[in-house]
Amino acid sequence: MNIQKAMQQAQQMQERLQQQMGEMQIEATAGGGMVTVVVTGHKQLVRVTIDPEVVSKDDVEMLQDLIVAAVNDAHRKVDEALAGQMQSMMGGMRIPGL
């Protein structure tokens, strides 16, 4: 296999992966579902939903913490999805660092 062809195939795989990640939407929650966020595979925040029960001017810090926790969980799920996509594209090959 020549190196130019291998590089071209790698480029095509990367483009497909980027497209799949852009179309992906990941949902994560915090506080038992009191805060829900949706992010794209590129970790762009799309939506935040807050249960009205958690909204209290006396406890803004808790709400802020729940939002941060939900966004961090969504980002972790994106990383896991990306790793899974990479494994499936590579046909299960074990490549160090991926």
Backbone as numpy.savetxt, mean C-alpha at the origin, in Angstrom:
# Nx Ny Nz CAx CAy CAz Cx Cy Cz
20.66 -16.09 -23.62 19.79 -14.91 -23.62 20.70 -13.67 -23.62
20.43 -12.77 -24.53 21.30 -11.60 -24.55 20.86 -10.57 -23.52
21.80 -9.77 -23.08 21.56 -8.83 -21.97 20.56 -7.75 -22.35
20.56 -7.33 -23.61 19.63 -6.28 -24.04 18.19 -6.78 -23.95
17.97 -8.01 -24.35 16.63 -8.58 -24.28 16.19 -8.72 -22.81
17.09 -9.14 -21.96 16.78 -9.27 -20.54 16.43 -7.91 -19.93
17.17 -6.89 -20.29 16.89 -5.54 -19.78 15.53 -5.05 -20.27
15.20 -5.34 -21.51 13.91 -4.93 -22.07 12.76 -5.64 -21.33
12.93 -6.92 -21.04 11.91 -7.66 -20.30 11.76 -7.12 -18.88
12.88 -6.76 -18.26 12.83 -6.20 -16.91 12.10 -4.87 -16.93
12.33 -4.05 -17.94 11.66 -2.76 -18.07 10.15 -2.96 -18.24
9.75 -3.93 -19.05 8.34 -4.21 -19.25 7.69 -4.69 -17.96
8.38 -5.52 -17.19 7.85 -6.00 -15.92 7.68 -4.83 -14.95
8.65 -3.93 -14.94 8.56 -2.77 -14.04 7.38 -1.88 -14.43
7.17 -1.66 -15.71 6.04 -0.84 -16.16 4.71 -1.49 -15.77
4.61 -2.80 -15.93 3.38 -3.51 -15.55 3.14 -3.39 -14.05
4.20 -3.55 -13.28 4.09 -3.45 -11.83 3.64 -2.05 -11.42
4.22 -1.03 -12.01 3.84 0.35 -11.70 2.36 0.59 -12.01
1.89 0.07 -13.13 0.48 0.22 -13.50 -0.41 -0.50 -12.50
-0.05 -1.72 -12.14 -0.85 -2.49 -11.18 -0.91 -1.78 -9.83
0.21 -1.25 -9.39 0.25 -0.57 -8.09 -0.58 0.71 -8.13
-0.60 1.40 -9.26 -1.40 2.61 -9.39 -2.89 2.33 -9.36
-3.28 1.17 -9.86 -4.69 0.79 -9.89 -5.16 0.19 -8.57
-4.22 -0.27 -7.76 -4.54 -0.92 -6.50 -5.03 0.09 -5.47
-6.00 -0.31 -4.68 -6.44 0.50 -3.55 -6.46 -0.41 -2.33
-5.79 0.07 -1.28 -5.65 -0.70 -0.04 -6.40 0.03 1.06
-7.18 -0.71 1.82 -7.93 -0.14 2.94 -7.34 -0.65 4.25
-7.25 0.24 5.21 -6.78 -0.13 6.55 -7.59 0.62 7.58
-7.68 0.05 8.78 -8.47 0.66 9.84 -7.66 0.76 11.12
-8.16 1.58 12.03 -7.58 1.69 13.38 -8.73 1.91 14.35
-8.47 1.59 15.59 -9.50 1.80 16.61 -10.71 0.92 16.40
-10.50 -0.29 15.95 -11.63 -1.20 15.74 -12.57 -0.72 14.65
-12.03 -0.03 13.65 -12.84 0.44 12.53 -13.35 1.85 12.69
-12.92 2.53 13.75 -13.38 3.90 13.96 -12.78 4.87 12.94
-11.58 4.54 12.46 -10.94 5.32 11.40 -10.56 4.36 10.29
-10.97 4.68 9.08 -10.64 3.87 7.91 -9.98 4.77 6.88
-8.89 4.27 6.30 -8.23 5.02 5.23 -8.08 4.12 4.02
-8.00 4.75 2.85 -7.75 4.05 1.60 -6.58 4.74 0.93
-5.57 3.94 0.53 -4.42 4.48 -0.19 -4.24 3.69 -1.48
-3.58 4.32 -2.44 -3.25 3.61 -3.68 -1.99 2.79 -3.45
-1.65 1.98 -4.43 -0.41 1.21 -4.37 0.82 2.09 -4.37
0.65 3.35 -4.72 1.76 4.31 -4.68 1.76 5.09 -3.38
0.97 4.63 -2.41 0.87 5.21 -1.07 0.30 6.63 -1.06
-0.55 6.92 -2.03 -1.26 8.19 -2.05 -2.58 8.02 -1.30
-2.82 8.87 -0.32 -4.04 8.80 0.46 -5.22 9.21 -0.41
-6.24 8.35 -0.49 -7.41 8.59 -1.32 -8.61 9.03 -0.49
-8.78 8.36 0.67 -9.97 8.64 1.46 -9.71 8.36 2.94
-10.32 9.18 3.78 -10.31 8.99 5.23 -11.76 9.00 5.68
-12.18 7.97 6.40 -13.53 7.90 6.96 -13.40 7.80 8.47
-14.13 8.67 9.16 -14.06 8.72 10.62 -15.46 8.49 11.18
-15.57 7.51 12.07 -16.83 7.23 12.73 -17.18 8.43 13.61
-18.38 8.99 13.49 -18.76 10.15 14.29 -18.61 9.94 15.80
-18.67 8.69 16.25 -18.54 8.40 17.68 -17.17 8.78 18.23
-16.16 8.79 17.37 -14.79 9.07 17.82 -14.46 10.56 17.79
-15.33 11.35 17.22 -15.08 12.78 17.09 -15.49 13.47 18.39
-14.48 13.99 19.08 -14.73 14.70 20.33 -13.68 15.79 20.46
-14.14 17.01 20.69 -13.19 18.11 20.82 -12.32 17.94 22.06
-12.75 17.09 22.98 -11.99 16.86 24.20 -10.89 15.81 24.02
-10.90 15.09 22.91 -9.90 14.05 22.71 -9.39 14.04 21.27
-8.92 15.18 20.82 -8.40 15.31 19.46 -7.16 14.45 19.27
-6.33 14.34 20.30 -5.10 13.56 20.19 -5.38 12.09 19.86
-6.41 11.51 20.45 -6.74 10.12 20.16 -7.12 9.97 18.68
-7.92 10.89 18.17 -8.32 10.85 16.77 -7.10 10.96 15.86
-6.20 11.86 16.19 -4.98 12.02 15.40 -4.16 10.73 15.41
-4.04 10.11 16.58 -3.29 8.86 16.70 -3.93 7.75 15.87
-5.26 7.69 15.87 -5.96 6.66 15.08 -5.73 6.87 13.58
-5.73 8.11 13.13 -5.49 8.39 11.71 -4.08 7.98 11.33
-3.11 8.36 12.15 -1.72 7.98 11.88 -1.58 6.46 11.85
-2.18 5.77 12.80 -2.09 4.31 12.85 -2.71 3.67 11.61
-3.85 4.18 11.17 -4.51 3.62 9.99 -3.67 3.84 8.73
-3.11 5.04 8.58 -2.27 5.33 7.40 -1.02 4.46 7.42
-0.39 4.32 8.57 0.80 3.48 8.66 0.47 2.03 8.33
-0.68 1.53 8.79 -1.10 0.18 8.49 -1.35 0.01 6.99
-1.96 1.01 6.38 -2.20 0.95 4.93 -0.88 0.91 4.16
0.09 1.69 4.58 1.39 1.69 3.91 2.08 0.33 4.06
1.96 -0.28 5.23 2.53 -1.61 5.45 1.87 -2.62 4.51
0.55 -2.51 4.36 -0.18 -3.42 3.47 0.23 -3.22 2.01
0.51 -1.98 1.62 0.99 -1.71 0.26 2.34 -2.40 0.06
3.23 -2.27 1.04 4.55 -2.92 0.94 4.40 -4.43 0.79
3.48 -5.02 1.55 3.25 -6.46 1.45 2.70 -6.84 0.07
1.78 -6.02 -0.45 1.20 -6.29 -1.76 2.27 -6.18 -2.84
3.15 -5.19 -2.72 4.23 -5.01 -3.69 5.16 -6.22 -3.67
5.50 -6.69 -2.47 6.37 -7.86 -2.36 5.70 -9.08 -3.00
4.40 -9.23 -2.78 3.67 -10.34 -3.39 3.63 -10.24 -4.91
3.43 -9.04 -5.41 3.41 -8.83 -6.86 4.78 -9.16 -7.46
5.83 -8.72 -6.77 7.18 -8.99 -7.27 7.45 -10.49 -7.30
7.03 -11.19 -6.26 7.25 -12.64 -6.22 6.52 -13.34 -7.36
5.27 -12.91 -7.61 4.51 -13.57 -8.68 5.09 -13.24 -10.05
5.59 -12.03 -10.23 6.18 -11.66 -11.52 7.50 -12.38 -11.77
8.23 -12.66 -10.69 9.52 -13.31 -10.81 9.39 -14.84 -10.83
8.15 -15.30 -10.78 7.92 -16.74 -10.84 8.42 -17.47 -9.61
8.43 -16.76 -8.47 8.85 -17.39 -7.23 10.35 -17.45 -7.03
11.13 -16.84 -7.94 12.59 -16.83 -7.77 12.95 -16.06 -6.51
13.94 -16.48 -5.81 14.43 -15.81 -4.62 15.60 -14.91 -5.02
15.35 -13.61 -5.00 16.40 -12.65 -5.33 16.68 -11.83 -4.08
17.89 -11.86 -3.58 18.22 -11.12 -2.36 17.83 -9.65 -2.48
17.23 -9.12 -1.42 16.86 -7.71 -1.41 15.47 -7.41 -1.92
14.78 -8.40 -2.49 13.43 -8.18 -3.00 12.42 -8.85 -2.11
